[in-house]
Amino acid sequence: MTDTTIATLHRILRQYKTIAMVGVSNSPHRPSYFAAKYMLHHGYRVVPVNPRYEEVLGEQCYPSVPDIPFKVDMVDCFRKPDEIPMLAEQAIAANAKCLWLQLGIVHEQAEQTARDAGLEVVSDRCVKIEHGRLFGGLNFAGVNTGVISSRRALR
């Protein structure tokens, strides 16, 4: 797991608004679907990437990152660790700014490749959980977010 600071996560989630979600499912019971729905609801442009679907959550779905005809800021990976090197290369080729690996996904070599190409890397974290933790939501349910502030988070 990377030692990404709260400040870095906060900046990444504030700056990077177009997210290619690789491996997103069209099933409401899958974590990737819930994360995509949550991020869409919070103002992000979510670009579904999965060759099995034409559309997810009303958004056109692309078979792979290279098939996306516009720029994405972040490539968020819901794929097995052995697929991460290829996805890191695709994120680099797409000129993304961030490679985000979901909970349980770590691939040190691919992460370093992405960093060496100038991408920010977050691994073993959920974009939805981190957004809720840093921008409000989780703390209302009694979850200790580790973020201490006397100010209400700006949206």
C-alpha positions as CSV (number, residue, x, y, z in Angstrom):
1,M,0.0,0.0,0.0
2,T,1.2,3.5,-0.8
3,D,1.7,6.0,2.0
4,T,-0.4,8.6,0.2
5,T,-1.2,11.5,2.6
6,I,-4.6,12.8,3.3
7,A,-3.6,16.1,1.7
8,T,-2.6,14.3,-1.5
9,L,-5.8,12.3,-1.7
10,H,-7.8,15.4,-1.1
11,R,-6.0,17.3,-3.9
12,I,-6.3,14.3,-6.3
13,L,-10.0,14.0,-5.7
14,R,-10.5,17.8,-6.0
15,Q,-8.5,18.2,-9.2
16,Y,-9.1,15.1,-11.3
17,K,-12.8,15.0,-12.3
18,T,-12.8,12.6,-15.3
19,I,-12.4,9.0,-14.2
20,A,-12.0,6.0,-16.5
21,M,-13.3,3.1,-14.3
22,V,-11.7,-0.1,-15.7
23,G,-13.6,-3.2,-14.9
24,V,-16.8,-1.5,-13.8
25,S,-19.8,-3.8,-13.6
26,N,-23.4,-3.2,-14.8
27,S,-24.7,-5.1,-11.7
28,P,-25.9,-2.9,-8.8
29,H,-24.6,-5.6,-6.4
30,R,-21.0,-5.1,-7.4
31,P,-18.7,-2.6,-5.6
32,S,-17.5,-1.1,-8.9
33,Y,-21.1,-0.2,-9.9
34,F,-21.7,1.4,-6.5
35,A,-18.5,3.4,-6.7
36,A,-19.3,4.6,-10.2
37,K,-22.8,5.6,-9.1
38,Y,-21.5,7.5,-6.1
39,M,-18.8,9.4,-8.0
40,L,-21.3,10.3,-10.8
41,H,-23.7,11.6,-8.0
42,H,-20.8,13.8,-6.7
43,G,-20.1,15.6,-9.9
44,Y,-17.4,13.4,-11.5
45,R,-17.5,12.3,-15.1
46,V,-17.3,8.5,-14.9
47,V,-16.2,6.7,-18.1
48,P,-17.1,3.0,-17.8
49,V,-14.4,0.7,-19.3
50,N,-15.5,-2.9,-19.8
51,P,-15.7,-4.9,-23.1
52,R,-18.8,-6.7,-21.8
53,Y,-21.1,-3.7,-21.9
54,E,-22.3,-0.9,-24.2
55,E,-23.5,1.3,-21.4
56,V,-23.2,1.5,-17.6
57,L,-25.3,3.9,-15.5
58,G,-26.4,5.7,-18.6
59,E,-22.8,6.4,-19.7
60,Q,-21.3,4.9,-22.9
61,C,-18.9,2.1,-22.0
62,Y,-15.6,1.6,-23.8
63,P,-13.9,-1.8,-24.3
64,S,-10.5,-0.4,-23.1
65,V,-8.7,2.8,-22.1
66,P,-7.2,3.3,-25.5
67,D,-10.7,3.3,-27.0
68,I,-11.8,6.4,-25.0
69,P,-11.8,9.3,-27.6
70,F,-11.2,12.1,-25.0
71,K,-8.8,12.8,-22.2
72,V,-9.3,11.2,-18.8
73,D,-7.6,12.5,-15.6
74,M,-7.7,9.2,-13.6
75,V,-7.6,5.5,-14.5
76,D,-9.3,3.7,-11.6
77,C,-8.7,0.0,-11.8
78,F,-11.1,-2.7,-10.6
79,R,-9.0,-5.5,-12.1
80,K,-6.7,-8.3,-10.9
81,P,-3.1,-7.3,-10.0
82,D,-1.7,-9.2,-13.0
83,E,-3.6,-6.9,-15.3
84,I,-2.2,-3.7,-13.7
85,P,1.1,-3.4,-15.7
86,M,-1.0,-3.3,-18.9
87,L,-3.4,-0.8,-17.4
88,A,-0.5,1.4,-16.1
89,E,0.9,1.5,-19.7
90,Q,-2.6,2.4,-21.0
91,A,-2.9,5.2,-18.4
92,I,0.5,6.6,-19.4
93,A,-0.4,6.4,-23.1
94,A,-3.7,8.2,-22.4
95,N,-1.8,11.0,-20.7
96,A,-3.8,10.4,-17.5
97,K,-2.6,12.2,-14.4
98,C,-3.4,9.5,-11.9
99,L,-3.4,5.7,-11.7
100,W,-5.8,4.6,-8.9
101,L,-5.8,0.9,-7.8
102,Q,-8.8,-0.2,-5.8
103,L,-8.9,-1.9,-2.4
104,G,-6.7,-5.1,-2.4
105,I,-4.9,-4.2,-5.6
106,V,-1.2,-3.5,-5.3
107,H,1.5,-4.0,-8.0
108,E,4.7,-2.2,-7.0
109,Q,6.4,-2.5,-10.4
110,A,3.5,-1.1,-12.4
111,E,3.0,1.6,-9.8
112,Q,6.7,2.6,-10.2
113,T,6.4,2.6,-14.0
114,A,3.4,5.0,-13.7
115,R,5.3,7.2,-11.2
116,D,8.3,7.3,-13.5
117,A,6.1,8.5,-16.3
118,G,4.8,11.3,-14.1
119,L,1.5,9.9,-12.9
120,E,0.4,10.1,-9.3
121,V,-0.4,6.6,-8.0
122,V,-2.9,5.5,-5.3
123,S,-3.1,1.9,-4.5
124,D,-5.2,-0.4,-2.2
125,R,-7.8,2.3,-1.6
126,C,-11.4,2.8,-2.8
127,V,-12.1,6.1,-4.6
128,K,-15.6,6.2,-3.2
129,I,-14.6,5.5,0.4
130,E,-11.8,8.1,0.2
131,H,-14.2,10.7,-1.3
132,G,-16.7,10.1,1.5
133,R,-14.0,10.2,4.2
134,L,-12.5,13.4,3.0
135,F,-15.4,15.4,1.7
136,G,-18.1,14.3,4.2
137,G,-20.5,11.5,4.4
138,L,-18.7,8.7,6.3
139,N,-18.4,10.7,9.4
140,F,-22.2,11.2,9.6
141,A,-22.6,7.4,9.9
142,G,-20.2,7.4,12.9
143,V,-17.1,6.2,11.0
144,N,-13.8,7.6,12.4
145,T,-12.4,9.1,9.2
146,G,-9.1,10.1,10.6
147,V,-9.7,13.7,9.4
148,I,-10.0,16.2,12.2
149,S,-11.4,19.6,11.3
150,S,-13.7,22.2,12.8
151,R,-14.8,23.2,9.4
152,R,-17.5,21.5,7.3
153,A,-16.0,20.2,4.1
154,L,-16.5,22.2,0.9
155,R,-18.1,20.4,-2.0
